[in-house]
Each structure stands twice: as structure tokens, then as C-alpha cells.
Amino acid sequence: MTGKTHIRTPTYRRPDALRRCLESLQAQTVQDWICDVYDDCPDASARAVIAALNDERIRYRHNRPQLFASKNIDQCFTRKNPYDADYFFVLEDDNFVLPDFIEANIAACETHRVNLIFRNQLVEFASGTDKAYLSERGILDDKLMGGVHAPDMFRLCLMADIGVSNGGLFWTRDAVTDLEIHHACSATLQEYMRTFAITEPIYVAMKPLAVWAENGEGTTRNLGADVGYYKRELSLKRSIGILQRKAWALAKPEDRKQYLSHPVFRYPQHMRATGLVKSHTRMRVGDALPTKEVLRLAWRGALIRLLGKAEPSLAPFLAARTG
């Protein structure tokens, strides 16, 4: 098992979390890696953390000008390969990986002959406090079956959920998918768009070897954050609905037909049906939802389509990804 791994770490004023994050890289069973830390703090506060670790594999990059959360994260998915690396992943500063994360992902790429991995993650609750603890189950356990999935099928995750998470992705230099969004948008919508962007078989690895910190309020430094909450939420939901309908249109007819009961997904049937109805993709969902709930969701979806305005980045993104 050979090849250098390039890790990209976006950070912003979380020195203790960043130290733990980088120490989890130092603890990897595979030591042939290099990490670029992209500091979005105007005061360059992460520089001291990296200096204290004194590891030549960890390189400091100061964002000038400040990019804010979504753009800082998105640049970490660039296709640029300055170190001639063979493997890549993004590790946000408040997350960390278990010791065999890199080794297991490289092995999965070789064993299953894929260039894109989606790794299961544990959840850290109360992150950053002395009461922090890890979940007993991975976040994918109730969402997906493990194995290699075709992109059109995998994209249907969007009907029920966000799909991929940044910290679960691992890819090779031969990956066809461009995981960088290239357009300014909220960090939340960015992950939905990244799921839609996948254009090749993806291996879902069910053993959780990464840890995701549940502290969304700490990473909301997005451009446009001064917009009112309800306007932001309507914009997000309107944009998600558009992605859902596009993903459905791109899926194979046979996959659409059996979506509500397809064994690839572990989402409860009512979650799958909720996405279909609320996005106005499909109203006939059999007994997955009671008629009263179908009407309520259809009404909510209509309000979102009437009052919500899609994020400006969505149209050029879809034009680039769907031709």
C-alpha cells in the first residue's frame, strides 16, 4: 500500500480543536501524508498551534482575504495537486479521524477498484465541552447499505437527506468527480450540491473511522449571514427542492419505480416519501404517508416554491454539472 495522502484542513479560531484534529493525523498508521491548514482567522491564530506541533508535514496557509466558512471549506476540495499526492480528504478543525482512517480507505479503493469513498462517521455530542461523548452508532447506519453504488442511485439520497458529509469523503487522484463547488453558497447547501456532483461509482464504507462534531452553530460564518433567518431557510429549502427534482430526473426509471422500497437505502419509508412530496417530485407514495400528511407536505412545498428564492449559485452550478 503506497502513495502520499494530501489532507486539507479549514480552521477558524478553535486552537484546542485544531490541535486534536492534527494530532489525530500524527496518530495514523500510515505516515506518508501532508496537510495544508487553511486559516481563516484575520489574526492568524492557528499559526501558533502548528508551530507548537513542529511537524514538517503540516503546512500553514493564511487566507488573504478572509474567505468565510463555505468558501474556505470549498477550496479544500480543489483538484489541484501540488504535492503529487495519490489520495485526498478534508478534515475540518473540529473533527478528527481514528488511527486507521487513511489505511482503511486506501485499502477500500484498491479492493473495490473505486476512486471515491464515503466513510461512516461517529458523532461527537457536546463537542468542545467537558461533557463531550461519542455516539455508539455511525451516522450512515440508518441511511445507507454499504457497498459500491452507482452515481445516479447514490444521488437519490437527496430525496431523504443531505447525502455526503465533507469529513466522510476520501478520493484518489484518478477520481472523475469535481468535488469543489466553485460557487459561493451556504456551507449547508454546499454539501447537498456536492452529493449531486458525484458522477462515478462510490463505495460506502460502513465501519466508522472518522468523528463529526455536532456544533453547527460554531460554523455559520457564511457570506450572506446578515440575511434574515426565515429568508435564508426558505432559500435553502427552495434550492434543495430543485436539486431533488434534478436528481430524480437523472435516475434510471427502474430505480425511481422502486425507490420507496429500494434496499440500497436504510432511510425509513416515510422519510423517503416526505422528500418526494415536499419537493413536488411525486405525490403518489402509496401507504408510506397518510393522505392528511401528503396534503400538508404538498402545501408546505408549494409555499416554499412560491416564497423561496433559490440561491444564485445554484443555476450556474447545475448548468456546469448537467450541461
Secondary structure, DSSP 8 states (H G I E B T S, - for coil): ----EEEEEEE-S-HHHHHHHHHHHHT-S---EEEEEEE--TT-THHHHHHHHT-TTEEEEE-SS--HHHHHHHHTT----TT--SEEEE--TT-EE-TTHHHHHHHHHHHHT-SEEEEEEEEEETTTSTT-EE-SS-TTTTTB-SEEE-HHHHGGGGGTS----GGGEEEETT--------S---HHHHHHHHHHH--S-EEEEEEEEEEEE--GGGG---TTTTS-HHHHHHHHHHHHHHHHHHHHHHS-HHHHHTGGG-TTB-S-HHHHHHHHHHTTS----GGGS-HHHHHHHHHHHHHHHHH----TTHHHHHHHHH-
